[in-house]
Amino acid sequence: MSVHDQAAAAVLSQLALAADGAVLGLGLAYVAIRSILKFTATTSSLRKIDNAPSVQPSDLRSLLSNSNTDGNSNTCTTGSTNQSNGDGGKLVIVRGCVEAKSAVEGQGMILRGNTNNVLVSQESGERGVILQRTQTCIYNEWRGFFGWTADLRSIFAKSWKDQESSTIRMVPFILVEERRRTQSGYVIVNMEGSRHPLPLTTVYHHLQPISASPYTFLQALFGHEYPVGLLDEEKILPLGKYITAVGTCSLRNGSPEIKSCKDLPYFLSDLSKDQIMADLAFKTKILLCSGVVFGSLAIGILGYAIVRYCHSYLIAS
C-alpha cells in the first residue's frame, strides 16, 4: 500500500471512529434503513407479480374485456396514483416471440415475414428491433520503476471518467405467440419511459489494442493508469427471441399494448414468471438479513457512543 493509501485509510478510520464510533453507527444505520426500504419495495413487487396473471398474447383481448366489465383489475400504482390512468389497464405477465410491428397488418394479424423497418447489425448481420453499440476504453495500471501505485483518489477519479460511450436504437415491435404462425395474437410493446434492463444478446465483441506512445511510457513509468485497448460491443434484441413482458396492459385503438410499471424491477426479461419470483424472493431474504445485521450493529455502536458520552459528561460535571 502506498503512502497516499495509508494516509487516506487512516483519515477514514479516524472519521468513522470519531465521537466513540457515532459516525460509524450513523453510517450503518443509514445502510440498514436503505436495506429495509428496498426490502419493503421488493416484497411489494413480489406480491404484485405473484397476483398478476400469466397469459398468452392471444388471450389478452378477452382478459382486458373482462377486466373492464368487472372493474376490479390488478393495476400497478405509484403511491396513490393509478398508472393505468383509468383506461382499464391491468398488470399482466406475457411471454411471446419478438417480431417487428411492421410485420402485422390490419386487424387480421397476418404475419408477412417482412424484413423492412428492422435493425441490422453492421458487424454480424443479425436482425432485431433494439440495437445497442458500446465502446469502452480499457485502462491498466503498473507500479512503475519507482514502485508507486495509484492512490485512493485515482480509484474514485476512475469511476468519474467518461470511459464508456453507448448508443441505442430501436423500432416499434410486438410479441407474438409463434413467429411463423398466422392468425396468432400479439401485443404491442410500449418502451416509452422505461428505464429497465433489456434482455439483449451480444452479437459482436472486439478488443482493439491501443498503440503505445511516449506519453503512455511516462504514465507507466510513474505508476499512473493508461489506456491499453478499445472494446467495441454490439448487443441486439433479435427477431424470434422469446422473452417475458411484465407490465400494465390495455387496449389502444383496439390493439393490446403493454408498458412498463415503475414500481416493478422487471419489464422485458429472459426469465419466466417462476424464475422472476424466485429471484425476487432471494433478494428479499438478502435485504432482510442485511437490514437486521446492519441495524443491530448500528444500535450497538450508537448505544455504546451514548453511554460513553453520558459517562464523560457525568465525570466532567
C-alpha positions in Angstrom: 0.0 0.0 0.0 1.3 3.4 -1.0 1.9 6.3 1.4 -1.2 8.1 0.0 -3.3 4.9 0.5 -2.1 4.6 4.1 -2.8 8.3 4.8 -6.3 8.1 3.3 -7.2 4.9 5.2 -6.0 6.5 8.4 -8.2 9.6 7.9 -11.2 7.5 7.0 -10.8 5.2 10.1 -10.4 8.3 12.4 -13.5 9.8 10.9 -15.5 6.6 11.3 -14.4 6.2 14.9 -15.0 9.8 15.8 -17.2 10.5 18.9 -16.7 6.9 20.1 -17.9 5.5 16.8 -21.0 7.6 16.5 -20.2 8.4 12.9 -19.8 4.7 12.1 -23.0 3.9 13.8 -24.9 6.5 11.8 -23.4 5.2 8.6 -24.5 1.6 9.5 -28.0 2.9 10.5 -28.3 4.6 7.1 -27.3 1.3 5.3 -29.9 -0.6 7.5 -32.7 1.9 6.7 -31.9 1.6 2.9 -32.0 -2.2 3.1 -35.3 -2.2 4.9 -36.8 0.3 2.4 -35.6 -1.9 -0.5 -36.9 -5.0 1.3 -40.3 -3.4 1.5 -40.3 -2.4 -2.2 -39.1 -5.8 -3.3 -41.7 -7.6 -1.2 -44.4 -5.4 -2.7 -43.1 -6.2 -6.2 -43.1 -9.9 -5.4 -46.7 -9.8 -4.2 -47.9 -7.9 -7.3 -46.1 -10.3 -9.7 -47.5 -13.3 -7.8 -51.1 -11.9 -8.2 -50.6 -10.9 -11.9 -52.0 -13.4 -14.4 -49.6 -15.1 -16.8 -51.3 -15.2 -20.3 -50.6 -15.7 -23.9 -50.8 -12.8 -26.4 -54.0 -14.2 -27.9 -55.8 -14.2 -24.5 -55.2 -10.5 -23.8 -58.3 -9.2 -25.6 -60.7 -11.3 -23.6 -58.8 -10.7 -20.4 -58.9 -7.0 -20.8 -62.5 -7.0 -21.8 -63.4 -9.0 -18.7 -61.4 -6.6 -16.6 -63.2 -3.6 -18.0 -66.6 -5.3 -17.3 -65.7 -6.4 -13.8 -64.0 -3.2 -12.9 -61.5 -4.8 -10.5 -58.2 -5.2 -12.3 -54.9 -5.7 -10.7 -53.2 -2.4 -11.6 -49.7 -1.1 -11.0 -49.7 2.1 -8.9 -47.1 4.7 -7.9 -48.1 5.9 -4.5 -51.7 6.8 -4.7 -51.7 7.4 -8.5 -53.0 4.6 -10.7 -50.6 4.0 -13.6 -53.4 2.7 -15.8 -54.9 6.2 -15.7 -58.4 4.8 -15.6 -58.1 3.2 -19.1 -58.8 -0.4 -18.0 -55.1 -1.2 -17.7 -54.2 -4.5 -16.0 -50.9 -5.8 -14.6 -50.2 -8.9 -16.6 -47.2 -11.2 -17.5 -47.0 -12.1 -21.2 -44.4 -14.4 -22.8 -44.0 -14.3 -26.5 -41.8 -14.1 -29.6 -40.2 -10.8 -30.7 -41.4 -9.5 -34.0 -41.3 -6.1 -35.7 -44.6 -4.2 -35.6 -44.4 -3.7 -39.3 -44.9 -7.5 -39.7 -48.5 -7.2 -38.6 -51.0 -5.7 -41.0 -54.5 -4.6 -40.0 -56.8 -6.4 -37.7 -56.2 -9.8 -39.3 -52.9 -10.3 -37.5 -51.3 -11.7 -40.6 -47.5 -12.2 -40.3 -45.9 -11.1 -43.6 -42.3 -12.0 -42.6 -41.5 -8.5 -43.7 -37.8 -7.5 -43.3 -38.5 -3.8 -43.5 -38.3 -1.5 -40.5 -36.0 -3.7 -38.6 -32.4 -3.0 -37.4 -29.5 -4.9 -38.9 -26.1 -5.2 -37.1 -23.3 -3.9 -39.4 -20.8 -6.4 -37.9 -22.8 -9.6 -37.6 -25.8 -9.1 -39.9 -28.2 -10.1 -37.2 -31.7 -8.6 -37.5 -33.5 -7.2 -34.5 -35.7 -4.5 -33.0 -33.2 -3.0 -30.5 -29.6 -2.4 -31.3 -27.1 -1.1 -28.7 -23.5 -0.3 -29.5 -21.0 0.3 -26.7 -17.4 1.5 -26.9 -15.3 1.1 -23.7 -11.8 2.3 -23.1 -9.8 -0.3 -21.1 -7.3 1.0 -18.6 -4.4 -0.7 -16.9 -2.1 0.2 -14.1 1.6 -0.7 -13.4 3.6 0.0 -10.3 6.3 1.7 -12.3 10.1 1.7 -11.8 9.7 3.7 -8.6 7.1 1.4 -7.1 4.4 4.0 -7.0 0.8 2.9 -7.3 -2.4 4.9 -7.8 -3.9 6.1 -4.5 -7.5 6.2 -3.5 -8.1 9.4 -5.3 -7.3 7.8 -8.6 -9.7 5.0 -7.8 -12.6 7.5 -7.3 -11.4 9.5 -10.3 -11.5 6.4 -12.5 -15.2 5.9 -11.8 -15.9 9.6 -12.6 -14.2 9.4 -16.0 -16.2 9.1 -19.1 -14.7 5.7 -20.2 -17.8 4.4 -22.0 -20.0 5.7 -24.8 -23.2 3.9 -25.7 -25.8 4.4 -28.4 -29.1 2.6 -28.7 -31.6 2.4 -31.5 -35.0 0.7 -31.6 -38.0 0.2 -33.8 -41.6 -0.5 -32.7 -42.1 -4.2 -32.0 -44.6 -6.7 -30.7 -44.7 -10.1 -29.0 -46.5 -12.9 -30.8 -47.2 -16.5 -29.8 -45.4 -18.1 -32.7 -43.4 -16.1 -35.2 -44.3 -18.2 -38.3 -47.9 -18.8 -37.3 -50.6 -16.8 -39.0 -53.8 -15.7 -37.1 -51.8 -15.6 -33.9 -52.4 -13.0 -31.2 -50.0 -10.2 -30.5 -49.3 -7.4 -28.0 -47.6 -4.1 -28.8 -44.6 -3.3 -26.5 -44.5 0.4 -25.5 -41.0 1.3 -24.5 -41.8 4.9 -23.6 -40.5 5.9 -20.1 -38.9 2.5 -19.4 -35.5 2.5 -17.7 -35.5 -1.2 -17.0 -32.7 -3.5 -18.1 -33.1 -5.1 -21.6 -32.7 -8.8 -22.5 -30.1 -8.1 -25.2 -27.9 -10.7 -26.9 -24.2 -9.9 -27.6 -23.6 -10.4 -31.4 -20.2 -8.6 -31.7 -17.3 -8.3 -29.3 -13.9 -7.0 -30.4 -11.0 -5.6 -28.4 -8.7 -3.3 -30.4 -5.3 -2.7 -28.8 -4.1 0.9 -28.5 -0.6 1.5 -29.7 1.8 2.8 -27.0 3.2 6.3 -27.2 6.0 8.1 -25.4 3.3 9.7 -23.2 2.0 6.2 -22.4 5.5 5.2 -21.4 5.8 8.2 -19.0 2.4 7.3 -17.5 3.5 3.7 -16.9 6.9 4.9 -15.5 5.2 6.9 -12.7 2.5 4.2 -12.0 -0.5 6.0 -13.5 -3.2 4.3 -15.4 -3.0 4.2 -19.1 -5.3 3.0 -22.0 -4.5 -0.4 -23.4 -7.4 -1.1 -25.7 -10.8 -0.1 -27.0 -13.6 -2.6 -26.5 -16.3 -2.5 -29.2 -19.6 -4.4 -28.5 -22.9 -4.7 -30.2 -26.0 -6.1 -28.4 -29.3 -6.8 -30.1 -32.8 -7.9 -29.3 -33.2 -10.3 -32.2 -36.3 -11.3 -34.1 -37.7 -14.6 -33.0 -36.4 -14.5 -29.4 -38.8 -15.5 -26.7 -39.0 -13.0 -23.8 -41.3 -12.2 -20.9 -43.0 -8.8 -20.5 -44.2 -7.7 -17.1 -46.3 -4.5 -17.2 -49.6 -2.7 -17.5 -51.6 -3.8 -20.5 -54.6 -2.0 -22.0 -56.4 -1.7 -25.3 -55.1 1.1 -27.5 -57.1 1.7 -30.8 -58.4 -1.9 -30.4 -54.9 -3.5 -30.0 -53.4 -4.8 -26.8 -50.5 -2.6 -25.6 -48.1 -3.3 -22.7 -46.0 -0.7 -21.0 -43.5 -0.8 -18.1 -44.5 -0.3 -14.4 -42.2 1.9 -12.4 -43.0 0.0 -9.2 -41.5 -3.2 -10.6 -37.9 -4.0 -11.3 -38.7 -6.0 -14.4 -40.2 -5.1 -17.7 -38.7 -7.3 -20.5 -36.8 -10.3 -19.3 -35.4 -13.7 -20.4 -36.8 -15.2 -17.2 -40.2 -16.8 -16.8 -42.7 -15.8 -14.1 -41.5 -18.5 -11.7 -37.8 -17.5 -12.2 -38.7 -13.9 -11.7 -40.5 -14.7 -8.4 -37.6 -16.9 -7.3 -35.1 -14.1 -8.0 -37.2 -11.6 -6.0 -37.7 -14.0 -3.1 -33.9 -14.4 -2.9 -33.4 -10.7 -2.9 -35.9 -10.2 -0.1 -34.0 -12.6 2.1 -30.7 -10.9 1.4 -32.2 -7.4 2.1 -33.9 -8.6 5.3 -30.8 -10.2 6.7 -28.6 -7.2 5.8 -31.1 -4.8 7.4 -31.2 -6.8 10.6 -27.4 -7.2 10.8 -26.5 -3.6 10.0 -29.4 -2.4 12.2 -28.2 -4.4 15.2 -24.6 -3.2 14.7 -25.8 0.4 14.4 -27.9 0.1 17.6 -25.0 -1.4 19.5 -22.4 1.1 18.3 -24.7 4.1 18.8 -25.7 2.8 22.3 -22.0 2.5 23.2 -21.4 6.0 22.0 -24.3 7.4 24.0 -23.2 5.6 27.2 -19.6 6.8 26.7 -20.9 10.4 26.2 -23.1 10.3 29.3 -20.3 8.8 31.4 -17.9 11.6 30.2 -20.5 14.2 30.9 -21.1 13.0 34.4 -17.4 12.9 35.2 -16.9 16.4 33.8 -19.8 17.6 36.0 
